[in-house]
Amino acid sequence: MAHQLKPLPVEEFDAICARLDAGGGSRDDLKAATKHLLALLTQKAPGNSVEVRILPFAAVQCLAGARHTRGTPPAVVEMDAANWVAVARGRLAWKDAKISASGERSDLSPLLPLV
């Protein structure tokens, strides 16, 4: 990945979540929450064996194992930002979310929720 994502200060993330939960969050709020939660995921499960794509905002690699550098990775998880924020916050169960996941290590449910 081009650069490593960094988590937001807790107070800033909490304010973003409050706006999203109230239905008044902006696209920028959704983007910031997405990137914050992906940063937490990569801290919790560092590595390069699974690519997590949260459309349209970001993609990261996580989980220790075989390093992926080019082409389609052996394990991919893809979902939209609203589903990711809900799943990563524990507001939606992995099994109930709209997720496209392929590869033997693509079930991230043991790592969730992140907050």
A tleap script that builds the chain and sets N, CA, C and O, in Angstrom:
source leaprc.protein.ff14SB
mol = sequence {
  NMET ALA HIE GLN LEU LYS PRO LEU PRO VAL
  GLU GLU PHE ASP ALA ILE CYS ALA ARG LEU
  ASP ALA GLY GLY GLY SER ARG ASP ASP LEU
  LYS ALA ALA THR LYS HIE LEU LEU ALA LEU
  LEU THR GLN LYS ALA PRO GLY ASN SER VAL
  GLU VAL ARG ILE LEU PRO PHE ALA ALA VAL
  GLN CYS LEU ALA GLY ALA ARG HIE THR ARG
  GLY THR PRO PRO ALA VAL VAL GLU MET ASP
  ALA ALA ASN TRP VAL ALA VAL ALA ARG GLY
  ARG LEU ALA TRP LYS ASP ALA LYS ILE SER
  ALA SER GLY GLU ARG SER ASP LEU SER PRO
  LEU LEU PRO LEU CVAL
}
set mol.1.N position { 0.833 -1.175 0.000 }
set mol.1.CA position { 0.000 0.000 0.000 }
set mol.1.C position { 0.880 1.241 0.000 }
set mol.1.O position { 1.999 1.213 0.513 }
set mol.2.N position { 0.396 2.288 -0.552 }
set mol.2.CA position { 1.183 3.498 -0.716 }
set mol.2.C position { 1.569 4.120 0.628 }
set mol.2.O position { 2.716 4.531 0.800 }
set mol.3.N position { 0.653 4.195 1.568 }
set mol.3.CA position { 0.946 4.753 2.879 }
set mol.3.C position { 0.102 4.053 3.925 }
set mol.3.O position { -0.961 3.502 3.637 }
set mol.4.N position { 0.606 4.093 5.146 }
set mol.4.CA position { -0.102 3.430 6.237 }
set mol.4.C position { -1.157 4.373 6.815 }
set mol.4.O position { -0.888 5.551 7.054 }
set mol.5.N position { -2.342 3.846 7.034 }
set mol.5.CA position { -3.417 4.634 7.634 }
set mol.5.C position { -3.157 4.800 9.122 }
set mol.5.O position { -2.583 3.922 9.765 }
set mol.6.N position { -3.583 5.931 9.660 }
set mol.6.CA position { -3.402 6.198 11.083 }
set mol.6.C position { -4.755 6.434 11.731 }
set mol.6.O position { -5.608 7.117 11.163 }
set mol.7.N position { -4.958 5.872 12.917 }
set mol.7.CA position { -6.227 6.095 13.617 }
set mol.7.C position { -6.413 7.567 14.000 }
set mol.7.O position { -5.451 8.311 14.191 }
set mol.8.N position { -7.660 7.947 14.102 }
set mol.8.CA position { -8.021 9.291 14.553 }
set mol.8.C position { -7.936 9.361 16.070 }
set mol.8.O position { -7.951 8.326 16.737 }
set mol.9.N position { -7.845 10.563 16.623 }
set mol.9.CA position { -8.007 10.693 18.076 }
set mol.9.C position { -9.401 10.183 18.468 }
set mol.9.O position { -10.361 10.349 17.715 }
set mol.10.N position { -9.503 9.575 19.624 }
set mol.10.CA position { -10.757 8.955 20.071 }
set mol.10.C position { -11.914 9.953 20.056 }
set mol.10.O position { -13.016 9.615 19.625 }
set mol.11.N position { -11.675 11.164 20.518 }
set mol.11.CA position { -12.739 12.172 20.583 }
set mol.11.C position { -13.268 12.508 19.185 }
set mol.11.O position { -14.470 12.689 18.993 }
set mol.12.N position { -12.360 12.587 18.218 }
set mol.12.CA position { -12.761 12.901 16.845 }
set mol.12.C position { -13.583 11.755 16.250 }
set mol.12.O position { -14.602 11.984 15.598 }
set mol.13.N position { -13.129 10.520 16.480 }
set mol.13.CA position { -13.876 9.363 15.974 }
set mol.13.C position { -15.253 9.276 16.626 }
set mol.13.O position { -16.243 8.994 15.951 }
set mol.14.N position { -15.319 9.516 17.927 }
set mol.14.CA position { -16.611 9.485 18.624 }
set mol.14.C position { -17.577 10.534 18.062 }
set mol.14.O position { -18.768 10.260 17.916 }
set mol.15.N position { -17.076 11.720 17.751 }
set mol.15.CA position { -17.930 12.772 17.181 }
set mol.15.C position { -18.433 12.374 15.792 }
set mol.15.O position { -19.592 12.614 15.454 }
set mol.16.N position { -17.563 11.772 15.000 }
set mol.16.CA position { -17.961 11.301 13.670 }
set mol.16.C position { -19.047 10.242 13.799 }
set mol.16.O position { -20.053 10.289 13.091 }
set mol.17.N position { -18.846 9.290 14.699 }
set mol.17.CA position { -19.839 8.222 14.891 }
set mol.17.C position { -21.171 8.773 15.370 }
set mol.17.O position { -22.228 8.295 14.956 }
set mol.18.N position { -21.129 9.773 16.238 }
set mol.18.CA position { -22.375 10.393 16.708 }
set mol.18.C position { -23.136 10.999 15.537 }
set mol.18.O position { -24.355 10.856 15.449 }
set mol.19.N position { -22.433 11.670 14.643 }
set mol.19.CA position { -23.102 12.254 13.474 }
set mol.19.C position { -23.642 11.161 12.550 }
set mol.19.O position { -24.765 11.265 12.058 }
set mol.20.N position { -22.854 10.125 12.316 }
set mol.20.CA position { -23.319 9.018 11.462 }
set mol.20.C position { -24.538 8.328 12.072 }
set mol.20.O position { -25.500 8.025 11.366 }
set mol.21.N position { -24.498 8.082 13.377 }
set mol.21.CA position { -25.608 7.405 14.053 }
set mol.21.C position { -26.886 8.239 14.031 }
set mol.21.O position { -27.989 7.692 14.003 }
set mol.22.N position { -26.738 9.548 14.042 }
set mol.22.CA position { -27.898 10.452 14.023 }
set mol.22.C position { -28.432 10.657 12.607 }
set mol.22.O position { -29.453 11.316 12.412 }
set mol.23.N position { -27.740 10.091 11.623 }
set mol.23.CA position { -28.189 10.241 10.242 }
set mol.23.C position { -27.725 11.522 9.592 }
set mol.23.O position { -28.134 11.832 8.473 }
set mol.24.N position { -26.875 12.274 10.274 }
set mol.24.CA position { -26.429 13.548 9.730 }
set mol.24.C position { -24.984 13.550 9.275 }
set mol.24.O position { -24.435 14.601 8.942 }
set mol.25.N position { -24.365 12.384 9.258 }
set mol.25.CA position { -22.971 12.315 8.849 }
set mol.25.C position { -22.794 12.589 7.366 }
set mol.25.O position { -23.666 12.279 6.555 }
set mol.26.N position { -21.662 13.171 7.027 }
set mol.26.CA position { -21.356 13.486 5.639 }
set mol.26.C position { -20.540 12.362 5.000 }
set mol.26.O position { -20.141 11.406 5.666 }
set mol.27.N position { -20.305 12.497 3.709 }
set mol.27.CA position { -19.443 11.549 2.995 }
set mol.27.C position { -18.040 11.576 3.593 }
set mol.27.O position { -17.388 10.538 3.701 }
set mol.28.N position { -17.578 12.761 3.979 }
set mol.28.CA position { -16.264 12.883 4.614 }
set mol.28.C position { -16.226 12.163 5.959 }
set mol.28.O position { -15.205 11.574 6.314 }
set mol.29.N position { -17.332 12.204 6.715 }
set mol.29.CA position { -17.412 11.460 7.975 }
set mol.29.C position { -17.295 9.958 7.722 }
set mol.29.O position { -16.564 9.256 8.420 }
set mol.30.N position { -18.014 9.481 6.728 }
set mol.30.CA position { -17.975 8.052 6.403 }
set mol.30.C position { -16.573 7.644 5.970 }
set mol.30.O position { -16.081 6.582 6.353 }
set mol.31.N position { -15.940 8.486 5.177 }
set mol.31.CA position { -14.567 8.207 4.724 }
set mol.31.C position { -13.606 8.172 5.911 }
set mol.31.O position { -12.778 7.266 6.009 }
set mol.32.N position { -13.706 9.136 6.799 }
set mol.32.CA position { -12.816 9.195 7.964 }
set mol.32.C position { -13.021 7.995 8.873 }
set mol.32.O position { -12.050 7.412 9.356 }
set mol.33.N position { -14.281 7.617 9.113 }
set mol.33.CA position { -14.557 6.444 9.953 }
set mol.33.C position { -14.019 5.173 9.307 }
set mol.33.O position { -13.462 4.315 9.991 }
set mol.34.N position { -14.183 5.052 8.000 }
set mol.34.CA position { -13.681 3.895 7.263 }
set mol.34.C position { -12.175 3.755 7.436 }
set mol.34.O position { -11.678 2.685 7.789 }
set mol.35.N position { -11.463 4.827 7.188 }
set mol.35.CA position { -10.003 4.787 7.274 }
set mol.35.C position { -9.527 4.556 8.708 }
set mol.35.O position { -8.552 3.838 8.929 }
set mol.36.N position { -10.205 5.155 9.673 }
set mol.36.CA position { -9.862 4.945 11.080 }
set mol.36.C position { -9.984 3.463 11.442 }
set mol.36.O position { -9.082 2.881 12.046 }
set mol.37.N position { -11.095 2.876 11.067 }
set mol.37.CA position { -11.329 1.467 11.414 }
set mol.37.C position { -10.386 0.536 10.661 }
set mol.37.O position { -9.980 -0.489 11.209 }
set mol.38.N position { -10.031 0.860 9.436 }
set mol.38.CA position { -9.028 0.065 8.714 }
set mol.38.C position { -7.665 0.181 9.389 }
set mol.38.O position { -6.919 -0.796 9.452 }
set mol.39.N position { -7.337 1.361 9.891 }
set mol.39.CA position { -6.076 1.533 10.624 }
set mol.39.C position { -6.061 0.651 11.867 }
set mol.39.O position { -5.044 0.032 12.180 }
set mol.40.N position { -7.181 0.594 12.572 }
set mol.40.CA position { -7.265 -0.277 13.750 }
set mol.40.C position { -7.119 -1.743 13.361 }
set mol.40.O position { -6.470 -2.513 14.070 }
set mol.41.N position { -7.720 -2.134 12.236 }
set mol.41.CA position { -7.603 -3.516 11.763 }
set mol.41.C position { -6.153 -3.870 11.481 }
set mol.41.O position { -5.689 -4.935 11.889 }
set mol.42.N position { -5.434 -3.001 10.793 }
set mol.42.CA position { -4.043 -3.312 10.455 }
set mol.42.C position { -3.150 -3.314 11.693 }
set mol.42.O position { -2.128 -4.001 11.713 }
set mol.43.N position { -3.519 -2.558 12.721 }
set mol.43.CA position { -2.773 -2.619 13.981 }
set mol.43.C position { -3.045 -3.931 14.705 }
set mol.43.O position { -2.140 -4.529 15.285 }
set mol.44.N position { -4.292 -4.371 14.666 }
set mol.44.CA position { -4.688 -5.590 15.368 }
set mol.44.C position { -4.198 -6.842 14.654 }
set mol.44.O position { -3.856 -7.831 15.304 }
set mol.45.N position { -4.160 -6.811 13.333 }
set mol.45.CA position { -3.783 -7.990 12.535 }
set mol.45.C position { -2.814 -7.580 11.431 }
set mol.45.O position { -3.173 -7.607 10.254 }
set mol.46.N position { -1.585 -7.199 11.801 }
set mol.46.CA position { -0.635 -6.765 10.774 }
set mol.46.C position { -0.264 -7.911 9.837 }
set mol.46.O position { -0.261 -9.078 10.231 }
set mol.47.N position { 0.043 -7.564 8.615 }
set mol.47.CA position { 0.467 -8.566 7.642 }
set mol.47.C position { 0.007 -8.209 6.247 }
set mol.47.O position { -0.492 -7.111 5.998 }
set mol.48.N position { 0.186 -9.170 5.330 }
set mol.48.CA position { -0.104 -8.911 3.921 }
set mol.48.C position { -0.817 -10.062 3.236 }
set mol.48.O position { -0.755 -10.165 2.011 }
set mol.49.N position { -1.485 -10.924 3.970 }
set mol.49.CA position { -2.074 -12.090 3.314 }
set mol.49.C position { -3.530 -11.922 2.905 }
set mol.49.O position { -4.040 -12.726 2.125 }
set mol.50.N position { -4.219 -10.890 3.415 }
set mol.50.CA position { -5.619 -10.636 3.047 }
set mol.50.C position { -5.742 -9.165 2.663 }
set mol.50.O position { -5.266 -8.285 3.380 }
set mol.51.N position { -6.379 -8.912 1.539 }
set mol.51.CA position { -6.631 -7.531 1.145 }
set mol.51.C position { -8.070 -7.184 1.487 }
set mol.51.O position { -8.997 -7.903 1.116 }
set mol.52.N position { -8.249 -6.084 2.191 }
set mol.52.CA position { -9.572 -5.601 2.584 }
set mol.52.C position { -9.831 -4.322 1.799 }
set mol.52.O position { -9.118 -3.329 1.944 }
set mol.53.N position { -10.867 -4.366 0.962 }
set mol.53.CA position { -11.217 -3.227 0.108 }
set mol.53.C position { -12.558 -2.658 0.569 }
set mol.53.O position { -13.582 -3.341 0.554 }
set mol.54.N position { -12.522 -1.408 0.973 }
set mol.54.CA position { -13.735 -0.727 1.406 }
set mol.54.C position { -14.007 0.383 0.397 }
set mol.54.O position { -13.367 1.434 0.392 }
set mol.55.N position { -14.974 0.100 -0.444 }
set mol.55.CA position { -15.269 0.990 -1.562 }
set mol.55.C position { -16.132 2.165 -1.130 }
set mol.55.O position { -17.073 1.977 -0.359 }
set mol.56.N position { -15.848 3.334 -1.589 }
set mol.56.CA position { -14.817 3.733 -2.544 }
set mol.56.C position { -13.587 4.334 -1.880 }
set mol.56.O position { -12.807 5.005 -2.556 }
set mol.57.N position { -13.384 4.123 -0.588 }
set mol.57.CA position { -12.433 4.933 0.164 }
set mol.57.C position { -11.022 4.389 0.360 }
set mol.57.O position { -10.070 5.168 0.316 }
set mol.58.N position { -10.846 3.100 0.572 }
set mol.58.CA position { -9.505 2.622 0.916 }
set mol.58.C position { -9.406 1.113 0.780 }
set mol.58.O position { -10.408 0.400 0.720 }
set mol.59.N position { -8.170 0.655 0.735 }
set mol.59.CA position { -7.867 -0.774 0.753 }
set mol.59.C position { -6.599 -0.962 1.569 }
set mol.59.O position { -5.672 -0.156 1.489 }
set mol.60.N position { -6.567 -2.026 2.349 }
set mol.60.CA position { -5.390 -2.351 3.155 }
set mol.60.C position { -5.125 -3.840 3.064 }
set mol.60.O position { -5.986 -4.618 2.654 }
set mol.61.N position { -3.939 -4.216 3.444 }
set mol.61.CA position { -3.606 -5.627 3.591 }
set mol.61.C position { -3.395 -5.897 5.069 }
set mol.61.O position { -2.865 -5.062 5.800 }
set mol.62.N position { -3.821 -7.085 5.497 }
set mol.62.CA position { -3.698 -7.441 6.904 }
set mol.62.C position { -3.478 -8.943 7.039 }
set mol.62.O position { -3.463 -9.661 6.039 }
set mol.63.N position { -3.314 -9.402 8.223 }
set mol.63.CA position { -3.095 -10.785 8.630 }
set mol.63.C position { -1.736 -11.312 8.187 }
set mol.63.O position { -1.376 -11.255 7.011 }
set mol.64.N position { -1.012 -11.812 9.136 }
set mol.64.CA position { 0.297 -12.393 8.856 }
set mol.64.C position { 0.144 -13.601 7.947 }
set mol.64.O position { -0.860 -14.311 8.002 }
set mol.65.N position { 1.130 -13.822 7.126 }
set mol.65.CA position { 1.111 -14.946 6.189 }
set mol.65.C position { 1.863 -14.586 4.936 }
set mol.65.O position { 2.708 -13.691 4.940 }
set mol.66.N position { 1.558 -15.280 3.869 }
set mol.66.CA position { 2.239 -15.038 2.602 }
set mol.66.C position { 2.035 -13.598 2.161 }
set mol.66.O position { 0.918 -13.081 2.191 }
set mol.67.N position { 3.113 -12.961 1.756 }
set mol.67.CA position { 3.045 -11.565 1.312 }
set mol.67.C position { 2.491 -11.496 -0.101 }
set mol.67.O position { 2.889 -12.255 -0.984 }
set mol.68.N position { 1.566 -10.568 -0.293 }
set mol.68.CA position { 0.975 -10.344 -1.615 }
set mol.68.C position { 1.508 -9.029 -2.162 }
set mol.68.O position { 1.472 -8.010 -1.472 }
set mol.69.N position { 2.011 -9.042 -3.416 }
set mol.69.CA position { 2.549 -7.807 -3.973 }
set mol.69.C position { 1.943 -7.412 -5.313 }
set mol.69.O position { 1.904 -6.221 -5.622 }
set mol.70.N position { 1.463 -8.363 -6.129 }
set mol.70.CA position { 0.940 -8.018 -7.456 }
set mol.70.C position { -0.247 -8.899 -7.808 }
set mol.70.O position { -0.375 -10.020 -7.316 }
set mol.71.N position { -1.117 -8.372 -8.672 }
set mol.71.CA position { -2.256 -9.155 -9.140 }
set mol.71.C position { -3.320 -9.322 -8.071 }
set mol.71.O position { -3.340 -8.599 -7.076 }
set mol.72.N position { -4.191 -10.271 -8.287 }
set mol.72.CA position { -5.271 -10.537 -7.338 }
set mol.72.C position { -4.733 -11.325 -6.156 }
set mol.72.O position { -4.140 -12.387 -6.341 }
set mol.73.N position { -4.930 -10.822 -4.947 }
set mol.73.CA position { -4.440 -11.532 -3.768 }
set mol.73.C position { -5.192 -12.844 -3.547 }
set mol.73.O position { -6.303 -13.007 -4.051 }
set mol.74.N position { -4.607 -13.773 -2.805 }
set mol.74.CA position { -5.256 -15.059 -2.555 }
set mol.74.C position { -6.503 -14.946 -1.677 }
set mol.74.O position { -7.368 -15.820 -1.722 }
set mol.75.N position { -6.603 -13.891 -0.890 }
set mol.75.CA position { -7.784 -13.671 -0.051 }
set mol.75.C position { -8.169 -12.201 -0.144 }
set mol.75.O position { -7.341 -11.312 0.057 }
set mol.76.N position { -9.453 -11.958 -0.454 }
set mol.76.CA position { -9.954 -10.590 -0.617 }
set mol.76.C position { -11.281 -10.455 0.113 }
set mol.76.O position { -12.143 -11.330 0.037 }
set mol.77.N position { -11.426 -9.346 0.820 }
set mol.77.CA position { -12.683 -8.977 1.458 }
set mol.77.C position { -13.062 -7.623 0.885 }
set mol.77.O position { -12.255 -6.693 0.872 }
set mol.78.N position { -14.305 -7.518 0.409 }
set mol.78.CA position { -14.745 -6.270 -0.198 }
set mol.78.C position { -16.157 -5.955 0.274 }
set mol.78.O position { -17.027 -6.825 0.313 }
set mol.79.N position { -16.365 -4.688 0.632 }
set mol.79.CA position { -17.705 -4.231 1.020 }
set mol.79.C position { -17.755 -2.721 0.915 }
set mol.79.O position { -16.728 -2.062 0.749 }
set mol.80.N position { -18.962 -2.178 1.012 }
set mol.80.CA position { -19.083 -0.730 0.982 }
set mol.80.C position { -18.778 -0.163 2.367 }
set mol.80.O position { -18.735 -0.886 3.362 }
set mol.81.N position { -18.572 1.132 2.400 }
set mol.81.CA position { -18.149 1.793 3.630 }
set mol.81.C position { -19.187 1.701 4.746 }
set mol.81.O position { -18.822 1.502 5.905 }
set mol.82.N position { -20.457 1.840 4.424 }
set mol.82.CA position { -21.487 1.785 5.468 }
set mol.82.C position { -21.501 0.417 6.155 }
set mol.82.O position { -21.601 0.335 7.379 }
set mol.83.N position { -21.402 -0.650 5.369 }
set mol.83.CA position { -21.341 -1.983 5.962 }
set mol.83.C position { -20.084 -2.149 6.808 }
set mol.83.O position { -20.145 -2.692 7.911 }
set mol.84.N position { -18.941 -1.682 6.298 }
set mol.84.CA position { -17.689 -1.812 7.030 }
set mol.84.C position { -17.756 -1.099 8.386 }
set mol.84.O position { -17.377 -1.670 9.409 }
set mol.85.N position { -18.231 0.128 8.392 }
set mol.85.CA position { -18.311 0.880 9.644 }
set mol.85.C position { -19.234 0.167 10.631 }
set mol.85.O position { -18.925 0.089 11.820 }
set mol.86.N position { -20.344 -0.343 10.157 }
set mol.86.CA position { -21.276 -1.062 11.034 }
set mol.86.C position { -20.663 -2.349 11.576 }
set mol.86.O position { -20.776 -2.633 12.769 }
set mol.87.N position { -20.026 -3.116 10.729 }
set mol.87.CA position { -19.420 -4.386 11.153 }
set mol.87.C position { -18.247 -4.128 12.098 }
set mol.87.O position { -18.133 -4.773 13.140 }
set mol.88.N position { -17.384 -3.193 11.737 }
set mol.88.CA position { -16.195 -2.924 12.537 }
set mol.88.C position { -16.533 -2.334 13.908 }
set mol.88.O position { -15.764 -2.481 14.858 }
set mol.89.N position { -17.680 -1.671 14.003 }
set mol.89.CA position { -18.124 -1.118 15.286 }
set mol.89.C position { -18.983 -2.094 16.084 }
set mol.89.O position { -19.375 -1.787 17.210 }
set mol.90.N position { -19.278 -3.245 15.530 }
set mol.90.CA position { -20.108 -4.216 16.239 }
set mol.90.C position { -21.589 -3.922 16.151 }
set mol.90.O position { -22.366 -4.469 16.933 }
set mol.91.N position { -22.005 -3.077 15.224 }
set mol.91.CA position { -23.416 -2.737 15.042 }
set mol.91.C position { -24.123 -3.689 14.086 }
set mol.91.O position { -25.352 -3.713 14.018 }
set mol.92.N position { -23.331 -4.481 13.342 }
set mol.92.CA position { -23.855 -5.438 12.375 }
set mol.92.C position { -22.956 -6.662 12.416 }
set mol.92.O position { -21.731 -6.540 12.381 }
set mol.93.N position { -23.558 -7.834 12.490 }
set mol.93.CA position { -22.777 -9.069 12.513 }
set mol.93.C position { -22.178 -9.348 11.146 }
set mol.93.O position { -22.785 -9.044 10.119 }
set mol.94.N position { -21.000 -9.919 11.136 }
set mol.94.CA position { -20.309 -10.288 9.892 }
set mol.94.C position { -21.237 -11.088 8.992 }
set mol.94.O position { -21.325 -10.822 7.793 }
set mol.95.N position { -21.925 -12.057 9.557 }
set mol.95.CA position { -22.785 -12.947 8.765 }
set mol.95.C position { -23.988 -12.220 8.174 }
set mol.95.O position { -24.584 -12.709 7.215 }
set mol.96.N position { -24.354 -11.075 8.719 }
set mol.96.CA position { -25.518 -10.326 8.236 }
set mol.96.C position { -25.165 -9.192 7.281 }
set mol.96.O position { -26.052 -8.575 6.691 }
set mol.97.N position { -23.887 -8.920 7.131 }
set mol.97.CA position { -23.444 -7.802 6.284 }
set mol.97.C position { -23.344 -8.227 4.824 }
set mol.97.O position { -23.205 -9.408 4.508 }
set mol.98.N position { -23.417 -7.241 3.952 }
set mol.98.CA position { -23.223 -7.480 2.518 }
set mol.98.C position { -21.723 -7.426 2.250 }
set mol.98.O position { -21.134 -6.352 2.127 }
set mol.99.N position { -21.122 -8.611 2.162 }
set mol.99.CA position { -19.673 -8.740 2.031 }
set mol.99.C position { -19.370 -9.696 0.891 }
set mol.99.O position { -20.022 -10.730 0.743 }
set mol.100.N position { -18.385 -9.347 0.093 }
set mol.100.CA position { -17.831 -10.262 -0.888 }
set mol.100.C position { -16.484 -10.705 -0.330 }
set mol.100.O position { -15.572 -9.891 -0.184 }
set mol.101.N position { -16.357 -11.984 -0.020 }
set mol.101.CA position { -15.123 -12.492 0.580 }
set mol.101.C position { -14.714 -13.777 -0.119 }
set mol.101.O position { -15.527 -14.678 -0.319 }
set mol.102.N position { -13.434 -13.847 -0.490 }
set mol.102.CA position { -12.923 -15.052 -1.122 }
set mol.102.C position { -11.563 -15.383 -0.538 }
set mol.102.O position { -10.821 -14.492 -0.125 }
set mol.103.N position { -11.247 -16.643 -0.507 }
set mol.103.CA position { -9.976 -17.086 0.047 }
set mol.103.C position { -10.169 -17.681 1.423 }
set mol.103.O position { -11.117 -17.346 2.135 }
set mol.104.N position { -9.267 -18.559 1.787 }
set mol.104.CA position { -9.430 -19.316 3.027 }
set mol.104.C position { -9.282 -18.481 4.287 }
set mol.104.O position { -9.719 -18.916 5.353 }
set mol.105.N position { -8.686 -17.306 4.209 }
set mol.105.CA position { -8.490 -16.476 5.408 }
set mol.105.C position { -9.338 -15.216 5.379 }
set mol.105.O position { -9.046 -14.254 6.090 }
set mol.106.N position { -10.378 -15.213 4.568 }
set mol.106.CA position { -11.140 -13.980 4.370 }
set mol.106.C position { -12.239 -13.736 5.414 }
set mol.106.O position { -12.902 -12.700 5.362 }
set mol.107.N position { -12.444 -14.646 6.342 }
set mol.107.CA position { -13.422 -14.414 7.407 }
set mol.107.C position { -12.737 -13.614 8.510 }
set mol.107.O position { -11.926 -14.152 9.264 }
set mol.108.N position { -13.061 -12.348 8.597 }
set mol.108.CA position { -12.443 -11.474 9.586 }
set mol.108.C position { -13.243 -11.389 10.880 }
set mol.108.O position { -12.871 -10.639 11.782 }
set mol.109.N position { -14.325 -12.138 10.986 }
set mol.109.CA position { -15.205 -12.024 12.151 }
set mol.109.C position { -14.489 -12.228 13.500 }
set mol.109.O position { -14.878 -11.588 14.477 }
set mol.110.N position { -13.460 -13.092 13.595 }
set mol.110.CA position { -12.789 -13.229 14.884 }
set mol.110.C position { -12.057 -11.956 15.330 }
set mol.110.O position { -11.720 -11.818 16.505 }
set mol.111.N position { -11.813 -11.037 14.405 }
set mol.111.CA position { -11.106 -9.799 14.732 }
set mol.111.C position { -12.047 -8.650 15.082 }
set mol.111.O position { -11.599 -7.584 15.504 }
set mol.112.N position { -13.332 -8.863 14.909 }
set mol.112.CA position { -14.322 -7.791 15.056 }
set mol.112.C position { -15.188 -7.975 16.278 }
set mol.112.O position { -15.377 -9.114 16.707 }
set mol.113.N position { -15.726 -6.923 16.864 }
set mol.113.CA position { -15.587 -5.526 16.470 }
set mol.113.C position { -14.227 -4.973 16.863 }
set mol.113.O position { -13.515 -5.547 17.687 }
set mol.114.N position { -13.884 -3.844 16.256 }
set mol.114.CA position { -12.592 -3.188 16.509 }
set mol.114.C position { -12.674 -2.137 17.596 }
set mol.114.O position { -11.663 -1.769 18.194 }
set mol.115.N position { -13.883 -1.655 17.850 }
set mol.115.CA position { -14.071 -0.628 18.909 }
set mol.115.C position { -15.176 -1.069 19.825 }
set mol.115.O position { -15.504 -0.366 20.781 }
savepdb mol mol.pdb
quit
